[in-house]
Amino acid sequence: MLTLSVFVDAKGNEANVVAVDFETQIKSIFQDNCLDCHGVEFQESGFRADNRWDLVDGGDSGEAGIVPGDPDQSYLIEVLTTDDEDLSMPYGDDHLTDTQINLIRRWIAEGAIWPGQMEAREEEEVTLWSLQPIERSDIPEALDGHVRHNDIDRFLQCAMSEKGLLPSKPATPRDLLRRLSVTLTGFYPSPKELVDFEKAFHDHPDAAYEAAVDRLLASPHFGERWAQHWLDVIRWGETTGGEANLYRKYAWPYRDYVIDAFNEDLPYDQFVREQLAGDVLGAPMATGYLVAGPNIPKSSMGNRVEDHMIARGNRLDQTIQTISASVLGMTVGCARCHDHKFDPISIEDYYSMKAVFEDLEYEPRIPEYPEDHPRVIADRRLRHEVDELRSSLHGSTWIEDWGAFQQVRFPETKTNTVRITFWADRVVLDEIEILDAKGRNLLLYEDFELTAIDQGRTANRPNKSLVDGAYGGWRSFQVNLKDMNKRDPSNKLQPWIEISFKESQEIAAINLSQNREYFYLSPYDDYPPQPIRFFNVEVEEGAGLKPIANWFAFQKRLKSDASLKATLDEIQKKISLLNKTGLKPMFIGNFVKPEDDLRSVKRSSTDLSSATGYISILAFPGDTQVLKRGDVTTPGEVVQPSGLSVIDGGLELETNYPNPERRVEFAAWLTSPSHPLTPRVMVNRIWHHVFGRGLVSTGSDFGQAGAKPDHPELLDWLANEFVSPEDGREPWSVKRMIKLMVMSHAFRQSSEPNAKHIAIDSDSVYLWRYKPRRVSAEVIRDNILRVTGRLSGQIGGRGFNIYGPKKQFGHWHMKDNYSEFTWRRLIYQDRMRRTDDELFSVFDLPDCGQIRDKRAISTTPLQALNLLNSEFIISQSEYLASELAEHSDDPEIQIERCFELLFGRSPSEVEQAACFEIAASDGLAVVCRALFNTNEFTLLN
Amino acid sequence: MNDAHNLTPRGLRLLNRRGFTQSFLGGGLSLMTLLNSDGYASDVKPLRPQIDPENPYAPRSPHFDMPAKKVLVINLPGAVSQVDTFDYKPALEKYHGKKPPGLPEVTFGGPTGKLHKPFWKFRQYGECGKMVSDLVPHLGALSDDLCFIHSMTSESSNHPQAENFLNTGFIMEGFPSFGAWTAYALGSENSELPAFISINDPRGMPRSGRNNWGNGFLPAAYQGTDFGISSPVKNLTRPERLSESADQKTVDLVKKMNDLHMERFPEDSDLAARIASYELAGRMQMSVPEVMDIRGEPEHIHKLYGTDSGSDNKRLYAQNCILARRLLERGVRVVQLFNGSDASGGNGITNWDSHTKMEKTHGMQGEIMDQPTAGLIADMKQRGMLEDTLVVWATEFGRTPFLQGFGTGRDHNPSGFTCFLAGAGVKKGFSYGESDEWGFKAEVDKVEMYDFNATILHLMGLDHERLSYYHNGIERRLTNVHGHVIKDVLA
């Protein structure tokens, strides 16, 4: 078929030419040059050129391969003509001829006619099992003759029978209570609990067991145990990671939130919603979730603009990883640079999800407390008292020390220009604020120009970050005259900073700070934030500058003016009280708020393109663009905030929709009862922690590369029961699901091995027995402290820090991991990333660097050495020995008691004899040390 | 492959039992099965090491035979200046004090200054005629044994991230280190010491600390165990207030209790592994003090390494060098040796990060590093150890050929720098790749860190594309999805 069309050549001449024919003119070019790497067999870079649909869709770069009618917008033409060796195609030295390229150009310009492929491709069906709607599976017929407690057993026994497996007999009451107790609370039962249970069990086994389940689910230690599982998944840590590995001093309120949420059985959908948008849902601490992962602090980022843009991308990427691993069970992060290799997640999906969180920063924020919160009340009262004290100083000039910053106060003045000159050898500033009488920072609202003169010698950081309202970037302005070898003593010029407003302003105070980030988060022992000193503030008046606040003059006046000093002392007292009891920034993520729109305009004026710009925070609200190949220097199309498109994630939001609402809408999508992933992923997590292995063994990857469910019908039945309970009880209840699982015979059966069954199913995937498992670091340590009677019962609150104070660019070093202040559950041990606690790190205690949906179980000789020789074990052995001595004078009873405490059973004669002999010759503590090290103490069966 | 004589009877039984790796590897294996049965997206299939749960350090076969059985990785944190050591650039003399067009205005530390000639004189060494500076004369004298790569590049200009990139293949933390990957794949020839040992600089840990020898998502058994002459293994010995006999009775009682307990779970490989780990711990308590005790080394060896130096930093580093050799001699698979620590050392010179006063700072660091390192390589050579040991000398990035604006030091430079290899499987007296005329950017045969790591894995007989581990949705590799073996440096 020949078609005549008008073709415009390079010079703009129109010519009537015969249209390009695909079959005869184009097909062979593709075949000879492209299809080896981009055909049926291989799809380098996810790109395919053997059909029109894939050609139009493009490959991993996310760009359309061809845009019919528009060769200039077609990526194919770009790669055929570019000089960039990395991009240039065909790969290697052979290029297409100009004639061939022109033919392709014309073909595209004419609409890329590909006979037989001009109709839209039929929608590919999504085949991934985890994306199919959850339907309540039919419960299989009960099989005769098996012990059964609920519907879970029907599913399992049906699958078992197909494999020729039979469920095991019930576990002994002691084994059962021990198993249940650790699973629910992380503690072994006490000897008394065991005796009581055994007695009750003897009379009414089912009732006794259910009572124990209810008692343990109601224990406040339940929340501690289950919170840790959640914190593992999101790799929550209390330092930033990176070289500075900055302390997140007030991150722990989020841990308390999680513990409370599990204890109160907060419905899981609400738990998720609050963690995504707690700032507007009345649960401010919950948003600690969004900043659980690591970030590299600004102070160790250097000067290259790209590095700052990449770092911002990395921070949000951590957030996306957190959400996708913990709730979605999908590896969305894989789509940052290209469409996901296995799963139906596109690069657009990734950036649409990023758009939801564009208001987030890895910074502390003051939580949104209710009006009647004690901190709100204290803060208001104290600020009022400070203002009253200040009014008595009206008309004079003074300096207040707010810890984080110095506030220079002076009589209100109208001026265009403020200049601050420094007489110090070393000046380091992170931020300057110029306040009006209402305390508003004018620099965020008014137009001005900034000049910073440091004598042209050590312009370490360009200065926009000095005035952006974002703290950190501690060397926004830095002068170190001492460092300069050739300081000219005759040089009277001093470094200064000048701010010239476009229109004159009423100003009342100036805040100067060296490093607020460190003050709020992590004071280093070798670098505490220093008060800013030796400065002189001048304002423009008439033709010249007039001094308005001079540090030297103020110090002098402070010595002579007793009433000023007395008032100021009073003010300082109020300030330190404020810092203690008032509003305090906490590490739960910071959000650019809608009312910050004005200042965000200022922020967006930060010059991202300038080679000397310094970004402290990105513009808000701003559009989110796809970054081709994940590269910040190649932004692509603008995307709207939304969830995953394959799960109808479109939120119908415009790009300028306010951010908190974006998060609320996204959370609503994520927690819809019909969401195929959220309920499946969570019931699977619960199952994993109850049975030691998930129904899907890759708990945070329900994608193509993850494992398939061992019992798909059971998983779906559970997921459905989670969100739509048949008996009409509260949906999304985690405790209800746990109870359902531990009430099953699968959980209550014996763990005894059975050679015939092991030969069929060595991993007990079919749950023909309860598979014995090693306990975690927490269970070992918490139970040692508990049996020695040394464990503090305090639940929640600030944790304990086993590391010494840290130097700015130094490491956290373990200082004391055994003294009394450490005698709390391990969940309260400050979780510094990338550290060694010299005790339990080798027991696979996560270092919070990576998502951990399940703990590895490794065995190394270092575990043995730590459990034999550490001061913690030695001293705890001695405590246990003295506790046992309190219990009885009789060595046999002491040993008996020791076995009851550690193993929940009496010693055999052989064991009693062996222990007795050692206790007699070397003391009971030696026996305790040995028993802490046994397999039995670390095995749950 | 497991050497049968290294296994206890129980280990052998476990090895023969169907599915023991399954119980040890858990989810990892189910994925492998999945990928193999459903067809992996690529034709490259992972090669899983067969790990004996009772002895995770047992030796295992490489993917293919190569001369190197062990590897010494010398890390130089802080960034060594290539133009002041091994990358000779006469143009710097000519253009000293000038700022030719094309060089950047801003680098990591701020505005850039002018080109500066090398702070040390270069001279020619050996048959290969290599030009090496007077900062590292002892290493220069070994030029005929070394294989330089002058076109190295990194993707971060920040020390800790670049350390991560060098040692784990990723900028971010939390990924397994080269040593952990190698120990995971190959185990160790010595069953009384960990397979991977990391010797820190006497002044402390490098910037990215434990991440440099971390196991990431690999089992904890493969993390580097860090100790050195001045920092012994934690909790290695019994506390003083316990007598030797009480200690022995503890161990005996643990064993007795565990044996009784095993009768209930005779088939449980995990319990057996835990028993074995106590035996290994007992052997470590004997072997570590023995290997750490270098007093018996002859006088001329101490002299060769420079342990007679008056400077603490050099003396202790030299002692660590002797320790490194002793560990390798005893069959430890991977020894990582650091020359440089984090920046908190106090006296200002803690590593190679010379932002001021190049002559003084690099000078002090060179004095500490050169003789002991060269002594170590020469000593390994004279003992024939280079026949089966690979030596890697690597810094996380280089330094700029120009000074910092208004400064006296050289700034960070990830765009071109020098590392060297030596020993088993590597060309001798060879230089690969070139930087531009200033020694600033890699220009000829550019080497990415992925290529470098692919090459050292290859030298250890490991295919970097098949040495992988399933973690959270991805078959993870040391080289991510990149890397080409540099064939030209292979002997």
Chai-1 contact restraints between the chains, C-beta under 6 A:
chainA,res_idxA,chainB,res_idxB,connection_type,confidence,min_distance_angstrom,max_distance_angstrom,comment,restraint_id
A,G241,B,E173,contact,1.0,0.0,6.0,A-B,restraint_1
A,G242,B,P160,contact,1.0,0.0,6.0,A-B,restraint_2
A,E243,B,P160,contact,1.0,0.0,6.0,A-B,restraint_3
A,E243,B,R207,contact,1.0,0.0,6.0,A-B,restraint_4
A,G302,B,F108,contact,1.0,0.0,6.0,A-B,restraint_5
A,G302,B,S157,contact,1.0,0.0,6.0,A-B,restraint_6
A,G302,B,N158,contact,1.0,0.0,6.0,A-B,restraint_7
A,N303,B,V106,contact,1.0,0.0,6.0,A-B,restraint_8
A,N303,B,G110,contact,1.0,0.0,6.0,A-B,restraint_9
A,T331,B,G473,contact,1.0,0.0,6.0,A-B,restraint_10
A,R457,B,F406,contact,1.0,0.0,6.0,A-B,restraint_11
A,N460,B,G110,contact,1.0,0.0,6.0,A-B,restraint_12
A,A611,B,E105,contact,1.0,0.0,6.0,A-B,restraint_13
A,A611,B,V106,contact,1.0,0.0,6.0,A-B,restraint_14
A,S697,B,G27,contact,1.0,0.0,6.0,A-B,restraint_15
A,S697,B,S30,contact,1.0,0.0,6.0,A-B,restraint_16
A,T698,B,G27,contact,1.0,0.0,6.0,A-B,restraint_17
A,S700,B,N472,contact,1.0,0.0,6.0,A-B,restraint_18
A,D701,B,N472,contact,1.0,0.0,6.0,A-B,restraint_19
A,D701,B,G473,contact,1.0,0.0,6.0,A-B,restraint_20
A,G703,B,G473,contact,1.0,0.0,6.0,A-B,restraint_21
A,A705,B,G473,contact,1.0,0.0,6.0,A-B,restraint_22
A,A707,B,S30,contact,1.0,0.0,6.0,A-B,restraint_23
A,P753,B,E267,contact,1.0,0.0,6.0,A-B,restraint_24
A,I758,B,E267,contact,1.0,0.0,6.0,A-B,restraint_25
A,S762,B,G19,contact,1.0,0.0,6.0,A-B,restraint_26
A,D763,B,Q22,contact,1.0,0.0,6.0,A-B,restraint_27
A,D763,B,S23,contact,1.0,0.0,6.0,A-B,restraint_28
A,K807,B,S344,contact,1.0,0.0,6.0,A-B,restraint_29
A,F809,B,D342,contact,1.0,0.0,6.0,A-B,restraint_30
A,F809,B,A343,contact,1.0,0.0,6.0,A-B,restraint_31
A,F809,B,S344,contact,1.0,0.0,6.0,A-B,restraint_32
A,G810,B,D342,contact,1.0,0.0,6.0,A-B,restraint_33
A,G810,B,S344,contact,1.0,0.0,6.0,A-B,restraint_34
A,H811,B,M205,contact,1.0,0.0,6.0,A-B,restraint_35
A,H811,B,G209,contact,1.0,0.0,6.0,A-B,restraint_36
A,R834,B,E173,contact,1.0,0.0,6.0,A-B,restraint_37
A,R834,B,G209,contact,1.0,0.0,6.0,A-B,restraint_38
A,R834,B,R210,contact,1.0,0.0,6.0,A-B,restraint_39
A,R834,B,N211,contact,1.0,0.0,6.0,A-B,restraint_40
A,E838,B,K234,contact,1.0,0.0,6.0,A-B,restraint_41
A,V842,B,A220,contact,1.0,0.0,6.0,A-B,restraint_42
A,D844,B,A220,contact,1.0,0.0,6.0,A-B,restraint_43
A,G849,B,E173,contact,1.0,0.0,6.0,A-B,restraint_44
A,G849,B,G174,contact,1.0,0.0,6.0,A-B,restraint_45
A,Q850,B,G174,contact,1.0,0.0,6.0,A-B,restraint_46
A,Q850,B,F217,contact,1.0,0.0,6.0,A-B,restraint_47
A,I851,B,N472,contact,1.0,0.0,6.0,A-B,restraint_48
A,A856,B,P219,contact,1.0,0.0,6.0,A-B,restraint_49
A,S858,B,P219,contact,1.0,0.0,6.0,A-B,restraint_50
A,S858,B,A220,contact,1.0,0.0,6.0,A-B,restraint_51
A,S858,B,A221,contact,1.0,0.0,6.0,A-B,restraint_52
A,T859,B,A273,contact,1.0,0.0,6.0,A-B,restraint_53
A,T859,B,R274,contact,1.0,0.0,6.0,A-B,restraint_54
A,T859,B,S277,contact,1.0,0.0,6.0,A-B,restraint_55
A,T860,B,A220,contact,1.0,0.0,6.0,A-B,restraint_56
A,T860,B,A221,contact,1.0,0.0,6.0,A-B,restraint_57
A,P861,B,S277,contact,1.0,0.0,6.0,A-B,restraint_58
A,P861,B,L280,contact,1.0,0.0,6.0,A-B,restraint_59
A,P861,B,A281,contact,1.0,0.0,6.0,A-B,restraint_60
A,P861,B,M284,contact,1.0,0.0,6.0,A-B,restraint_61
A,A864,B,S277,contact,1.0,0.0,6.0,A-B,restraint_62
A,A864,B,Y278,contact,1.0,0.0,6.0,A-B,restraint_63
A,A864,B,A281,contact,1.0,0.0,6.0,A-B,restraint_64
A,L865,B,N235,contact,1.0,0.0,6.0,A-B,restraint_65
A,L865,B,L236,contact,1.0,0.0,6.0,A-B,restraint_66
A,L865,B,A281,contact,1.0,0.0,6.0,A-B,restraint_67
A,N866,B,N235,contact,1.0,0.0,6.0,A-B,restraint_68
A,N869,B,N235,contact,1.0,0.0,6.0,A-B,restraint_69
A,N869,B,R238,contact,1.0,0.0,6.0,A-B,restraint_70
A,S870,B,N235,contact,1.0,0.0,6.0,A-B,restraint_71
A,I874,B,P239,contact,1.0,0.0,6.0,A-B,restraint_72
A,A914,B,K256,contact,1.0,0.0,6.0,A-B,restraint_73
A,I918,B,K249,contact,1.0,0.0,6.0,A-B,restraint_74
A,D922,B,A246,contact,1.0,0.0,6.0,A-B,restraint_75
A,D922,B,K249,contact,1.0,0.0,6.0,A-B,restraint_76
A,V926,B,A246,contact,1.0,0.0,6.0,A-B,restraint_77
A,V926,B,T250,contact,1.0,0.0,6.0,A-B,restraint_78
A,R929,B,T250,contact,1.0,0.0,6.0,A-B,restraint_79
A,A930,B,T250,contact,1.0,0.0,6.0,A-B,restraint_80
A,A930,B,L253,contact,1.0,0.0,6.0,A-B,restraint_81
A,A930,B,V254,contact,1.0,0.0,6.0,A-B,restraint_82
A,N933,B,V254,contact,1.0,0.0,6.0,A-B,restraint_83
A,T934,B,V254,contact,1.0,0.0,6.0,A-B,restraint_84
A,T934,B,M257,contact,1.0,0.0,6.0,A-B,restraint_85
A,T934,B,N258,contact,1.0,0.0,6.0,A-B,restraint_86
A,N935,B,N258,contact,1.0,0.0,6.0,A-B,restraint_87
A,N935,B,H261,contact,1.0,0.0,6.0,A-B,restraint_88
A,N935,B,L271,contact,1.0,0.0,6.0,A-B,restraint_89
A,N935,B,R274,contact,1.0,0.0,6.0,A-B,restraint_90
A,E936,B,H261,contact,1.0,0.0,6.0,A-B,restraint_91
